[in-house]
Amino acid sequence: MQKSKLQSLEKGKTHKVEAKPFVKWAGGKTQLLDELASRLPFIIKESKSIERYVEPFVGGGAFFFYLKGNYEVKEAFLYDINVELTVGYKVIQKDVYDLIYQLEKIEKEYLKLPEEERKKYYYRTRDEYNRQQETFDYENYNGDWIKRAAYLIFLNKTCFNGLFRQNKKGKFNVPFGRYKKPTICDRENLLNVHVALNNTHIFAADFEESKKFITENTLVYFDPPYRPLNETSNFTSYDKDGFSDEDQIKLSEFYREMDKRGAFLLLSNSDPKNVDINDDFFDSLYAGFIIERVNAKRFINCDGSKRGDIKELLIRNYE
Ligand SMILES: C[S@@+](CC[C@H](N)C(=O)[O-])C[C@H]1O[C@@H](n2cnc3c(N)ncnc32)[C@H](O)[C@@H]1O
C-alpha cells in the first residue's frame, strides 16, 4: 500500500478495511466468524453500522477485524490483560512504518540463515525479549516499544505452533518452530491493521474496566479464556492469565449488569457438555439469555490427539 493511499484511508475515519489478526492467538475465533456474524443484532445487520464496539478479551481480535471489514464501526474499545499483546496493538497504531522497517530487517536476516542458525537466532531473540521485560516501561509509550512489538511478531511467526505462551513469571517460553519460509513481515496486513485501529482505544486491563464504555446499544463481544473441557486440558488455572470458575462467575455477573444497561451482548465459550452432558455450569450462569450450541473445530485436549467437531456456546441477550 502506498503511503498516500494509507493517509487518505486514515482521513476517512470510519471506512471498512480488510485486516486480519497480526498474531496467531490461542482461542482465535477465525473458525467461528460466520456463526458470530449471523447472530449480530438485527439493527446492526440492517444499518451496516456499529456506533460503539467493546471487546473485553480481544486476543488476536479476529471478530473485531471481521467487523471492521464489513461494518462501519464508529468507535471501538479493546481490552486484554496481556500487556505484551497490547504493546503490539499500540505500536501498529502509532508507529506502523517503523515497525515494518524493523520486521523487514529481521525477516531478511533470518530467512537467509540455515536451520541450525535460525534456531540460534530464535533463542537469542527469545532471551533478549525475556530479559528486556525486567526493565521495560509498560506505562509510558516510547521508542523501545517498537522493538518489543517487532520481537513479539517475530517470535509469534517463528515459534512452535505459532502461539504466545508465558510461564508463571511471565516469560515467553515457546520453543523454536521449523518453517520453510515464514512470513515475518506481512506489510500489507500490518498497514490494514493500522487503518482498522483508527478510532480504536486499546487497554491492557482486566475485563471489568471496560464497563466505563458500555452504554445502551453498545455491541459487546466477550470471548474469555475457555473453561477447561476436562482434567487433561485443565492448565488454565496454572497459566499466567488463568481464568478460574470464580472468574467465569464474576463474568456472568458482569454480563447481567451490562444487560441492564441495554447493551447488546454476545459471548462465546467452550461447552462443558462436550465431555459431560450433565454439566450445566454455563446454562445456569446464563439462565434467561439465549444459549445456543454451534459446531467448532478445535482441540479437545492439550495434546491435540482428539480433534473433531465439538460444540461451542454462543450466548446473547437480544433476539
Ligand atoms: C480466548 S482468548 C480471545 C481470543 C480472541 N477472540 C481471538 O480471536 O484471538 C481470551 C483472551 O482473554 C485474555 N484475558 C485473560 N484474562 C483476562 C481478564 N481478566 N481480563 C481481560 N482479558 C483477559 C487473554 O490474554 C486472551 O487474550
The ligand as a MOL file (V3000), in Angstrom:
LIG
                    3D

  0  0  0     0  0            999 V3000
M  V30 BEGIN CTAB
M  V30 COUNTS 27 29 0 0 0
M  V30 BEGIN ATOM
M  V30 1 C -9.9880 -16.8670 24.0540 0
M  V30 2 S -8.8180 -15.5550 24.0740 0 CHG=1
M  V30 3 C -9.5520 -14.3990 22.9680 0
M  V30 4 C -9.2940 -14.7770 21.5510 0
M  V30 5 C -9.8090 -13.7760 20.5250 0
M  V30 6 N -11.2430 -13.7890 20.4380 0
M  V30 7 C -9.2100 -14.0230 19.1650 0
M  V30 8 O -9.9180 -14.0810 18.1470 0
M  V30 9 O -7.9590 -14.1730 19.0920 0 CHG=-1
M  V30 10 C -9.0130 -14.8400 25.6390 0
M  V30 11 C -8.1560 -13.6000 25.9300 0
M  V30 12 O -8.5180 -13.0940 27.2210 0
M  V30 13 C -7.3720 -12.5300 27.8360 0
M  V30 14 N -7.6550 -12.4580 29.2950 0
M  V30 15 C -7.4770 -13.4120 30.2450 0
M  V30 16 N -7.9270 -12.9650 31.4380 0
M  V30 17 C -8.4030 -11.7120 31.2410 0
M  V30 18 C -9.0070 -10.7330 32.0800 0
M  V30 19 N -9.2130 -10.9540 33.3840 0
M  V30 20 N -9.3820 -9.5500 31.5480 0
M  V30 21 C -9.1540 -9.2910 30.2160 0
M  V30 22 N -8.5770 -10.1810 29.3720 0
M  V30 23 C -8.2120 -11.3750 29.8620 0
M  V30 24 C -6.2330 -13.4410 27.4290 0
M  V30 25 O -4.9980 -12.7590 27.4830 0
M  V30 26 C -6.6540 -13.8360 25.9850 0
M  V30 27 O -6.0360 -12.9870 25.0480 0
M  V30 END ATOM
M  V30 BEGIN BOND
M  V30 1 1 1 2
M  V30 2 1 2 3
M  V30 3 1 2 10
M  V30 4 1 3 4
M  V30 5 1 4 5
M  V30 6 1 5 6
M  V30 7 1 5 7
M  V30 8 2 7 8
M  V30 9 1 7 9
M  V30 10 1 10 11
M  V30 11 1 11 12
M  V30 12 1 11 26
M  V30 13 1 12 13
M  V30 14 1 13 14
M  V30 15 1 13 24
M  V30 16 1 14 15
M  V30 17 1 14 23
M  V30 18 2 15 16
M  V30 19 1 16 17
M  V30 20 1 17 18
M  V30 21 2 17 23
M  V30 22 1 18 19
M  V30 23 2 18 20
M  V30 24 1 20 21
M  V30 25 2 21 22
M  V30 26 1 22 23
M  V30 27 1 24 25
M  V30 28 1 24 26
M  V30 29 1 26 27
M  V30 END BOND
M  V30 END CTAB
M  END
